């Protein structure tokens, strides 16, 4: 085996002082020149209800699996229900690496029920079941309250401990895999002062202290790893902890003959840690939306806060991914051509869907229009509602179903607007759904009213099911997906009357809708698995050259 030696960086301080004042030295690692590349798609969390970025990551992971390119999801938030989210998306524990599971040694813990009988209370305690919890008392004084999981009533969810004055002094919380994973210690006023994470064996491996100033948004004043490789490590916040995690992961993978390509899908959360890494990795910042707050002036407008730090440190990345050629060109013009900006679509039409027969229009629900979007201000749900107020006057059977969860007050505002316009029988809020195939197969038309996008998954998914599209012509994405006048219509951004007219035109002409549907089925091929995979090849090649140069320099 041909090999070279790479010397790792030596950590003496990572956001704080090594408590034991021991400086671990990791020495030299023998690396196979035929190493494989491991891709990590980074987000802060995975939940049962995924955002558009989360869905894009899941589809990308499946694509990489198909072509046998090693890849995993990476999350940096603590989530004791992570295994439930993985199961909801048919993922295995080996499909992901989480920061806290990494340090806690709980990456592959198998689920095991922990129930009320596993506490083994002494006889002096009285345990009484009340609804979904148990109260544990001693001589009439409430000692603790045990809450059971709603989805698994015989599994413990949490235990809350009380002092003699019935104040909460401690809370213990169980991981969904069945072990006590989190402890929270409270002061006399009920504020959390210490959070402690536990291994599956009950040993503490992480602590955070919360004594920030009264009006600080983040009150974490210190966090530390306990007995990590025999040493306690202290960090001045989670950003430095995340940096340390990334460096340790890269070292672990290099020992396994893997070179890491780190794709940042959640730039706001992880950019600082990635930029400040000490270990060599091919780091890529992935744009999922307009990089500018001003979609009419992307060359000079203020930066989207999600990407501001990353773009202000543009040359610290090995690459940038933009989902459309037009955005890639704008990014290169504004920030330069080093590093390279790659064009990689975020939407992928699975081969299984491509192989299915077309959905006949007589099988679709008459008058059904859909919009798939989070209920947030940039999606301009109010525009869609105002469009429907005009459409229903010309197309009485037209209805709009809106699918998506709310993450600000936009949901309440939109529902109030529906009531004010007396459109309760026209516009329905369906919330989050996992049956998107059923939604699109029943739809006659899909609309998009956002103020800015990257490459809207909702349009790609609708088009892949043969659904005609009407969208505002915004930066970026709609004009890359829609062939104006052939499989949909592009409308000037903010033109409610224009969008209403386009919707009426399609919804009153069965032949035109059917023609647009046939064209949509044809257009989806550009987002097939094979097509999208080809977009990744230049980045993959450049990453290989990056690592080869590192090895040559270290040889």
MIMI-431295 format. One record per atom (N, C-alpha, C): residue in one letter; x negated, y negated, z. Coordinates in steps of 0.1 Angstrom, whole numbers, plus 5000, padded with zeros to 4 digits. Atoms other than C-alpha are relative to their C-alpha. Layout:
residues N
aXYZ/...
end
This chain:
residues 555
x499250125000/x500050005000/x499149885000/x500750135000/x498749664990/x500549915011/x499550094989/x498949425020/x499049895002/x500750124996/x497849095032/x500349975015/x499750044986/x497748945067/x500649865001/x499550134997/x499948655077/x500049975014/x500050044986/x499348475109/x501249915004/x498850074996/x502448355127/x499649885008/x500250114991/x502748025144/x500150045015/x500049974985/x502148025182/x500949905007/x499150094993/x504947875203/x499449985014/x500350044986/x503847685234/x501249925006/x498850074996/x506847455236/x501050014989/x498950015009/x510147475220/x501149925007/x499050084994/x512247185231/x499849995015/x500150004986/x510947225266/x498750085004/x501249944995/x508247395287/x500450155002/x499949864997/x507847775288/x499950015015/x499950004985/x508847835324/x498850075007/x501149924994/x506148095331/x498749944996/x501250065005/x503547875313/x499150114993/x500749905008/x502648185293/x500249974985/x499850035014/x502048125256/x499950134993/x500149875007/x503048435237/x499349984987/x500750005012/x500748515208/x500450124992/x499449895008/x502248715180/x499050064990/x501149945008/x499048775161/x500350024985/x499949985014/x498948925126/x501050114997/x499049895005/x501549125107/x499650044986/x500349955013/x500749345078/x501250004991/x498850025008/x503049265049/x499850074986/x500049945012/x503849475019/x500249904988/x499850095011/x503349294986/x501350024992/x498749965007/x506449474973/x501249975008/x498950034991/x508649325000/x501349974992/x498750045005/x512349274994/x500449875007/x499550134995/x514048944999/x501450035007/x498849994992/x516748925026/x500749865000/x499250125000/x519448655021/x500849995012/x499150034989/x521248495050/x500949884996/x499150105003/x524348295044/x500549945014/x499950064987/x524548055074/x501349925002/x498950084995/x527647925091/x500049995015/x500050014986/x528447825126/x500850115006/x499149904994/x531148095131/x500750084989/x499149925008/x533348365116/x501350025009/x498749984992/x537048365127/x500950084991/x499049925008/x540048565116/x500649914989/x499550105010/x541348245099/x498849924994/x501250065005/x538548145076/x500349884991/x499950125009/x537947815058/x499650044986/x500449985014/x537247785021/x498650044999/x501449975000/x533547795028/x499850145006/x500049874995/x534048105049/x500450114990/x499549905010/x535948285022/x498950014988/x501050005010/x533248184997/x498850085004/x501049924995/x530648345019/x500350154999/x499649865001/x532548665021/x500050064986/x500049955014/x532948694984/x498550014995/x501449995004/x529248614979/x499350125006/x500649884994/x528248885004/x500450134992/x499649895008/x530349134984/x499250014987/x500750005013/x528649024952/x498650055002/x501449964997/x525149074967/x500050155003/x500049864998/x526149414979/x500150084987/x499849935013/x527349514945/x498750024992/x501250005007/x524049424930/x498850045008/x501049944991/x522149584959/x498949905004/x500950104995/x520449264969/x500349985015/x499750014985/x520049265008/x500449865004/x499450134995/x522148995024/x500850035012/x499250004989/x523848915056/x500649875003/x499550124995/x526048655071/x499249965013/x500650054988/x524548445099/x500849905007/x499350104992/x526348255127/x499249965012/x500850064989/x524948035154/x500949965012/x499250034988/x527947975177/x500250135008/x499649894992/x528848195206/x501550034998/x498649965003/x532048395199/x500250145005/x499849874994/x533048675222/x501150094992/x499149925009/x535748775196/x499550024986/x500649985013/x533348805168/x500350134993/x499749875005/x533849175164/x501450024994/x498750005006/x537549125159/x500149934987/x500050085013/x536948865132/x499350094989/x500649915009/x534549115115/x501050114995/x499149905003/x537149385116/x501149954991/x499050065008/x539749145101/x499649984986/x500550025013/x537549095071/x499350124995/x500649885004/x536449455068/x498550004999/x501450014999/x532949375078/x499450095011/x500749914990/x530449595098/x499149915008/x500950084992/x528249475126/x498749984993/x501350015008/x525249535102/x500149894989/x499850115010/x526749265079/x499749865005/x500150134994/x525948985102/x498950005011/x500950024989/x523348845126/x500549875007/x499550114992/x524548615154/x498949965010/x501150054991/x522148405174/x500150065014/x499949954986/x523448515208/x500050155001/x500149855000/x523848885199/x498550044997/x501449985002/x520248865186/x499250005013/x500850014988/x518848745219/x500550095011/x499449914990/x521248955240/x499950144997/x500249865004/x520449275222/x501450074998/x498749945001/x524149325215/x500550004985/x499650015014/x524149325177/x500850134995/x499449885005/x525349685174/x500750085012/x499349934989/x527349755206/x501350054996/x498749945004/x530249995201/x501149965010/x498950044991/x533649895215/x500350115011/x499649914990/x534650055248/x501049935010/x499050074991/x537749975269/x499549985014/x500250034986/x537349805302/x501349965005/x498750024995/x540549825321/x500149965015/x499950044986/x541949735355/x499450115010/x500549894992/x540950075369/x498550005001/x501550005000/x537250005361/x499449915011/x500550094990/x537049745389/x499750075014/x500349924988/x537249995418/x500049915013/x499950094989/x538449745444/x500150085013/x499949944987/x537949835481/x501549995005/x498649994995/x541149925500/x500549885007/x499550124993/x541249595518/x500749904991/x499550095010/x542249425486/x501450054995/x498749975006/x545849415473/x500049954986/x500050035015/x546149435435/x501550014995/x498650005004/x549549325422/x500249954985/x499850035014/x550649315385/x501149894999/x499050105002/x552548995375/x499949964985/x500050035014/x553448965338/x498850064993/x501249955007/x550148985318/x498849995008/x501250014992/x547848955347/x500250075014/x500049954987/x546949095381/x499449905010/x500550084989/x546548895413/x499450095011/x500749934990/x543949025437/x499949925013/x500050074988/x544448915473/x499350085012/x500649944987/x542748975507/x500649935012/x499350064989/x544748915538/x500949884996/x499050115005/x547248705518/x499349894992/x500750105007/x544548485502/x499650054986/x500449965014/x544148485464/x498550004998/x501449995003/x540748605456/x499649984986/x500350015014/x540848645419/x501350044992/x498949975009/x543248675389/x499450064988/x500549925011/x542648935362/x501049994989/x499150015011/x544148855328/x499750104990/x500249905010/x544649125302/x500249944986/x499950055013/x544349085265/x501450024995/x498749995006/x547549015246/x500250114990/x499949905010/x546749245217/x499650145005/x500449874994/x545349525239/x500349985015/x499650034987/x547349495272/x499250085011/x500849934990/x545149755289/x498549975001/x501350055000/x541949575282/x499949875007/x500250134992/x540549305305/x499649894991/x500450125007/x540348955290/x499149915008/x500850094992/x539048755319/x500350025015/x499750014986/x538748715357/x499649865005/x500250134994/x539148385375/x499950025015/x500249994985/x537748355411/x500449875007/x499550124993/x539148105437/x499350005014/x500550014987/x537847965469/x501249995010/x498950004990/x539947925501/x501049894997/x499150115003/x541447605488/x500650024987/x499449965013/x542547785456/x499449924988/x500850065011/x539947595435/x499350114992/x500749915008/x538447775406/x498549985002/x501550014997/x534747855414/x499350084989/x500749925010/x533948115387/x501050064990/x499249935010/x535348255355/x499150104993/x500749905008/x534148585339/x500950044988/x499249975013/x535148665303/x499450114993/x500449885006/x534948985284/x499949984985/x500149995014/x533649035249/x501150104995/x498949915006/x536249205226/x499550144999/x500549865001/x533949505225/x500150075014/x499749944987/x534749565262/x499049995011/x501050034989/x531849425283/x500149865004/x500050144994/x531649125306/x498949934993/x501050075009/x529848875284/x499749865004/x500150144997/x530348525298/x500449975014/x499750054987/x530248365332/x500049855000/x500050144999/x531248005339/x500149965015/x499950054986/x530547835373/x500449865000/x499450134999/x532547535383/x499649925013/x500250084988/x532047245407/x501449985007/x498850024992/x534647125432/x501149934993/x499050075008/x536346915406/x500550084988/x499549915011/x536847205382/x499249984987/x500950015012/x534047105357/x499150114999/x501049895002/x531947375342/x498649935001/x501450054998/x528347325354/x499050094994/x500949905005/x526747645343/x500750114992/x499549895008/x527447895315/x498950104999/x501049905000/x525748225316/x500550124991/x499749895009/x525748495289/x499350135005/x500549874994/x525248865298/x499850104988/x500249895009/x523949165279/x501250105003/x499049904998/x526149475276/x499850085013/x500349944987/x524449605308/x500249905011/x499750094990/x525449295327/x498849915004/x501250084997/x521949135327/x500149864994/x500050135006/x521848755322/x498949984990/x501150035010/x519948655290/x500049854996/x499950145004/x521048295285/x500849925010/x499250104991/x522147995306/x499949864994/x499950145004/x523247645298/x500549925012/x499750084989/x523547365323/x500749874995/x499250115005/x526147085319/x500249895011/x500050114990/x525346775339/x499849874992/x500150125009/x525646515311/x500749885006/x499350124996/x526846155316/x501550014997/x498549995000/x530546105320/x500549984986/x499450035013/x531145965285/x499250064988/x500749935010/x528646185266/x500950104993/x499249905007/x530246385238/x499650145003/x500649874997/x527946675246/x499349995014/x500650014986/x527146735283/x499050105003/x501049904998/x524647015278/x498749935002/x501350074997/x521446895295/x498850104999/x501149905001/x519447225293/x500650134997/x499649865002/x519747565279/x498750095000/x501249924999/x517347855284/x500350154997/x500049865002/x516648215274/x499350065012/x500649934988/x515948455303/x499450134996/x500849885002/x513248715301/x500150054985/x500149965014/x513048715263/x498550044997/x501349945001/x510048935256/x499149975012/x500850024987/x509048895293/x499849855004/x500250144998/x509248515292/x501349925001/x498850095000/x511848245301/x499649884991/x500250115009/x512247975275/x501049895002/x499150114998/x513747635280/x500149914987/x499850085013/x515247415252/x500949885004/x499250124998/x516547065251/x501149994990/x498849995009/x519847155234/x500050114991/x499849895008/x521247405211/x499349994986/x500850015013/x519447265180/x498750065001/x501449944998/x516047365194/x500150155002/x499849864998/x517447695205/x500250074986/x499849945013/x518647755169/x498850014992/x501249995007/x515347665155/x499150115005/x500849894995/x513647915178/x500650134995/x499449885005/x516148175168/x499650034985/x500449985014/x515448125131/x498650044998/x501449965001/x511748145136/x499850155005/x500149864995/x512148465157/x500650104990/x499449915010/x514448615131/x499050024988/x500949995011/x511948545103/x498850095003/x501149924995/x509148705123/x500450155001/x499549864999/x511249015130/x500250064986/x499849955013/x512149045093/x498750024993/x501349985007/x508648995081/x499350135005/x500549884995/x507649285104/x500750124993/x499249905007/x510249485084/x499850004985/x500350025014/x508749385051/x501149934992/x499050085007/x511449135043/x499749855001/x500250155001/x511148775031/x501449945001/x498750064997/x513948555043/x500349884991/x499450125007/x516048325020/x501249965008/x499050054990/x518148105043/x500949904992/x499050085007/x521247955026/x500949935010/x499350084990/x522747675047/x501449974994/x498650035005/x526547675041/x500749905010/x499550094990/x527147465073/x499049905003/x501250094998/x524647185069/x500149925012/x499950094989/x526046965096/x499550075013/x500349924988/x525547245122/x498550055001/x501349935000/x522247395112/x498849934994/x501150075008/x520247145091/x498849975008/x501250044992/x518047015119/x499150125003/x500749884996/x517047365130/x499250054988/x500649955012/x516247465095/x498849914995/x501050105004/x514247155087/x498850015009/x501150004991/x512147195118/x499450145003/x500649874998/x511347565115/x498550004999/x501549985001/x507747675120/x499650124991/x500349885008/x507948005102/x500449974985/x499750025015/x507948015063/x501250084996/x498849945006/x511248085047/x500449914988/x499550075012/x512847985014/x501449945004/x498850064994/x515447735027/x500849924990/x499250065011/x518347625005/x501349945007/x498850074995/x521047375013/x501150014990/x498949975009/x524447464997/x501049895002/x498950105000/x526747174988/x501350074997/x498749945002/x530447274991/x501049894997/x499150125002/x531946924986/x499149894994/x500750125005/x531046584972/x499049965010/x501150044991/x527746474986/x500249855004/x499850144997/x529046114986/x501449985006/x498650044996/x531945955005/x500849934990/x499350075010/x532745754975/x499950084987/x500049925012/x533745984947/x500049924987/x500150085012/x533845694923/x498649944998/x501450055001/x530245594930/x499150105007/x500849904994/x528345914937/x498549975001/x501450045001/x525045744929/x499649915011/x500450104990/x525145474955/x500950005013/x499149994988/x528045554979/x499450065012/x500549944987/x527545645015/x500050154999/x500149855001/x526646015021/x501150065008/x499149914992/x529146275032/x499350045013/x500749974988/x528346315069/x499650145002/x500449864998/x528246685066/x498750034994/x501349975007/x525246665043/x499049885002/x500850114999/x523746335054/x498650035005/x501449974994/x520846475075/x499250084990/x500749925009/x520046735049/x499549924988/x500450075012/x519946495020/x499049895004/x501050094996/x517946245040/x498650065002/x501349924999/x515346525044/x499950094988/x499849925012/x515746635008/x498850084997/x501249935004/x512146735002/x499550115010/x500349894990/x512146965033/x500650134996/x499449875005/x514147225014/x499350054989/x500549935012/x513047474989/x500949994988/x499050005011/x516247434969/x501349945005/x498750054998/x519647274967/x501050084991/x499049945009/x522747454954/x501249904999/x498850085003/x525547254937/x500950104992/x499149915007/x528647444925/x500349974986/x499750045014/x528947254892/x498849934994/x501250065007/x526447134866/x500149855001/x499950154999/x527846774869/x499549955013/x500550044987/x527146754906/x498550035001/x501549985000/x523646914901/x499349894993/x500650115007/x522846644876/x500049875008/x499950124992/x524046374899/x499150005012/x500949994989/x522146504928/x498549984996/x501350025005/x518946524908/x499749854996/x500250155004/x519446164895/x499849925013/x500050084988/x519946034930/x498850035009/x501049964990/x517446234950/x498750054994/x501249955006/x514946364925/x500150154996/x499949865005/x514146694909/x499150105008/x500849914991/x511946834938/x500549985014/x499949875005/x513247054952/x501050014988/x499149975011/x515147204923/x501550015005/x498649994997/x518947174923/x500650114991/x499549895008/x520547504912/x501549994999/x498650005002/x523947544897/x500550155003/x499449874997/x525847834914/x501449985004/x498650014996/x529647854914/x500350075013/x499649944988/x531247924947/x501150104999/x498949915002/x534248104933/x499550124992/x500349875007/x534048474922/x501350074998/x498849925003/x536748664904/x499550155000/x500449864999/x536349034914/x500350084988/x499849915011/x536049304888/x501350075001/x498749934998/x539049474904/x501149924995/x499050095005/x541149174897/x500049994985/x500150015014/x539849134862/x500650124993/x499649885006/x540849494855/x501650025000/x498549984998/x544549454866/x500749944988/x499250065011/x547249384840/x500549875004/x499550144997/x548649034837/x501450015007/x498750004993/x551548944859/x501049934991/x499050065009/x554648894837/x500749885007/x499350124994/x556348554842/x501450035005/x498749974995/x559648714847/x500050075014/x500249954987/x558148874878/x499749905011/x500350114991/x557248544893/x501249935005/x498850064994/x559548344915/x500449874993/x499650125008/x561548084895/x499849875009/x500250134994/x560547724904/x498949995011/x501049994989/x557747834928/x498749934996/x501350075001/x554847584931/x499250035013/x500749974988/x552047654955/x498849905001/x501250084997/x549247444971/x499350075011/x500849944990/x546447614990/x499049905005/x500950114995/x544647365012/x500249995015/x499950044986/x543747285048/x500949885001/x499350134997/x546047025063/x499149905006/x500950104996/x543446755065/x500149884991/x499750135007/x543246395053/x499450014986/x500650005013/x540946465023/x500850084990/x499249925010/x543446715008/x501249924995/x498950095004/x546046435006/x501350084997/x498749935001/x549046665013/x501249914998/x498950105002/x551246355014/x500249974985/x499850025014/x550646314977/x500850114994/x499349885005/x551846664970/x501549995003/x498650014996/x555046594990/x500749894992/x499450115008/x555646264972/x500250054985/x499849955013/x555146444939/x501350094999/x498949914999/x557746704949/x501349925001/x498850094999/x560246424958/x500449954986/x499750045014/x560046314921/x500450124992/x499849885008/x559946664906/x501450065002/x498849934997/x562946804924/x501349934993/x498950075007/x565146534907/x500250054986/x500049945014/x564246684873/x500150155000/x500049854999/x563847044884/x500650045013/x499449984987/x566347114911/x499650135008/x500449884993/x565147464918/x498550015004/x501550004997/x561447364923/x499849995015/x500450004986/x559947434956/x498550015001/x501550004997/x556447384971/x499750075013/x500549934988/x554847634995/x498549965002/x501350044996/x551747495013/x499450105009/x500649904992/x549347755026/x498749945006/x501250054994/x546647645051/x500249965014/x499950044986/x545947565087/x499649865002/x500350154998/x545747215102/x498849995009/x501150034992/x542547085116/x499849855004/x499950144995/x543546725123/x501549975001/x498550044999/x546846525126/x500750004986/x499450005013/x547446565089/x501250094999/x498949915000/x549746855095/x501349945005/x498850074994/x552046655118/x500549894991/x499650125009/x552046355094/x500750064988/x499449955012/x552846575064/x501450055003/x498749954997/x555746745082/x501049895003/x499150124998/x557146415093/x500449944987/x499750055013/x556946295057/x501150084993/x499049915006/x558946595046/x501449975006/x498750034994/x561646515071/x500549864996/x499650145004/x561646145062/x500650004986/x499549995014/x562146235025/x501150104998/x499049905000/x564646505034/x499750114990/x500449895009/x562746775016/x499850135007/x500249884992/x563047045042/x500350134992/x499749895008/x564547275016/x499150024988/x500950005012/x561947194990/x498650035004/x501449994996/x558647185009/x499950095012/x500249914989/x557547475032/x498650015004/x501449994995/x554447495054/x499950155004/x500149854997/x553447865054/x498950045009/x501149964991/x550347845075/x498950084993/x501149925006/x547448075070/x500550144996/x499649875004/x547848395051/x498850084994/x501049925005/x545648685041/x500450074987/x499449945012/x547948795012/x500049904989/x500050105011/x546748544986/x500450064986/x499649945012/x547248794958/x501549994998/x498650015000/x550948804967/x500549864997/x499650145002/x551148424968/x499849964986/x500350045014/x549548374934/x500850084990/x499249925010/x551448654917/x501449965000/x498750054999/x554648494928/x500249864995/x500050145003/x553748144917/x500149974985/x499950055014/x554647954885/x499049904998/x500950115002/x552247674891/x499349975013/x500750044988/x549547554915/x499449864998/x500550145001/x548547194923/x498949975010/x501150054991/x545647014939/x500049855000/x499950144998/x545746664953/x498849945008/x501250044991/x542346634971/x499449874995/x500750125004/x540346314971/x498650044995/x501349955004/x537046514967/x499950155002/x500249854998/x535946874963/x498650034995/x501249955006/x532947084953/x500350084988/x499449925011/x534447354932/x501250085007/x498949954992/x537947434946/x500350144998/x499749865001/x538347794953/x501550034997/x498649985003/x542147754952/x500350004986/x499750015014/x542047654916/x499550134992/x500649885006/x539747944906/x500950125003/x499249884996/x541848194925/x501450004993/x498850015007/x545048064910/x499950034985/x500249985014/x543648064875/x499750154998/x500349855002/x542348424880/x501250085000/x498749935000/x545948524886/x501049954989/x499250045011/x547148354855/x501049895003/x499150114996/x548748054873/x499649874993/x500350135006/x548847724853/x499749905012/x500550094989/x547147434872/x500349854996/x499950155001/x547847064877/x499249945012/x501050054990/x545046874895/x499649864997/x500650135002/x543746534901/x498650034995/x501349995006/x540546484881/x499049935008/x500950064990/x538146424909/x498650074999/x501349944999/x534446484916/x500150095013/x500449935012/x533846774916/x500850134999/x499449875002/x535247094901/x501250014991/x498849985009/x538747054885/x499750004985/x500350015015/x537346954851/x499150124996/x500849885003/x534947254853/x500950124999/x499149885000/x537847494859/x501149994990/x498850025008/x540747344840/x499649964986/x500150055014/x540847324802/x501249924997/x498950105000/x542947014800/x500950024987/x499149985011/x546047074779/x500150144995/x500049865005/x545347444775/x500550105011/x499649924989/x545647614809/x500449925012/x499750094989/x546447314830/x499949854996/x500150145002/x546546934833/x499149935010/x500850084992/x543946694847/x500749865001/x499350134998/x545546374862/x499149915007/x500850104994/x543846054872/x500350015015/x499949994986/x543146064909/x500949905006/x499050094993/x545945914930/x501249974992/x498850035009/x548445904901/x501150095003/x498949914996/x551446054918/x501050014989/x499049995011/x553745964889/x499550094989/x500649915011/x551346124864/x500150145004/x500049864996/x551146444884/x501450055000/x498649965001/x554946454888/x500450034986/x499649985014/x555346414851/x499450134994/x500649885005/x552946694843/x500650135006/x499349894994/x554646924868/x501350034994/x498749995007/x558046854853/x499850064986/x500149955014/x556746914818/x499850155000/x500249855000/x555447264827/x501250075006/x498949924993/x558347364850/x501350004992/x498850005008/x560947274823/x499850074987/x500349945013/x559247464795/x499450145002/x500549864997/x559047844800/x499050044990/x501049965010/x557147894767/x498749945003/x501250074998/x554547634776/x499350065012/x500649944988/x554047784811/x499450144997/x500549875004/x553648134796/x498749994992/x501250025008/x551148004771/x498849955008/x501050044991/x549147824798/x499550125009/x500449884991/x549148144819/x499150094992/x500949925008/x547648344790/x498649944999/x501350075001/x544948084786/x499250005013/x500749994987/x544248094824/x499350135001/x500649874999/x543648464822/x498750014992/x501250005009/x541148404794/x498949925007/x501050094995/x539348124812/x499350055012/x500549954988/x538748314844/x498750084998/x501249925002/x535948514828/x498749935004/x501350074996/x533348244835/x499750015015/x500249984986/x533748324872/x500050155004/x500149854997/x533448704869/x498850035008/x501149964992/x531048884891/x498750004993/x501250005009/x528548934863/x499549864997/x500450145004/x528648564853/x499449935012/x500550074988/x528148434888/x498750065005/x501249944995/x525448684896/x498849944991/x501150065009/x523448544866/x499549875005/x500350134995/x523548204882/x498950015011/x500949984989/x521648344912/x498650044996/x501349945004/x518748484892/x498849905000/x501150105000/x516748164888/x499549975014/x500450024986/x516848094925/x499350125006/x500649884995/x515948454932/x498550014995/x501349995006/x512948434909/x499149895006/x500850104994/x511748104924/x499750035014/x500349964986/x512048244959/x498950105000/x501049895001/x509948544949/x498649934998/x501350075003/x507248304935/x499549925012/x500450074988/x507348104967/x499350095010/x500649914990/x506648404989/x498650054994/x501349955005/x503948534965/x498949905002/x501050114998/x502148194967/x499550005015/x500450004986/x502248215005/x499050115003/x500949894997/x500648555005/x498649984993/x501350025007/x497948454980/x499249905009/x500750104992/x497148155003/x499550075013/x500449944987/x496948385034/x499050114998/x500849895002/x494948655017/x498549975002/
end
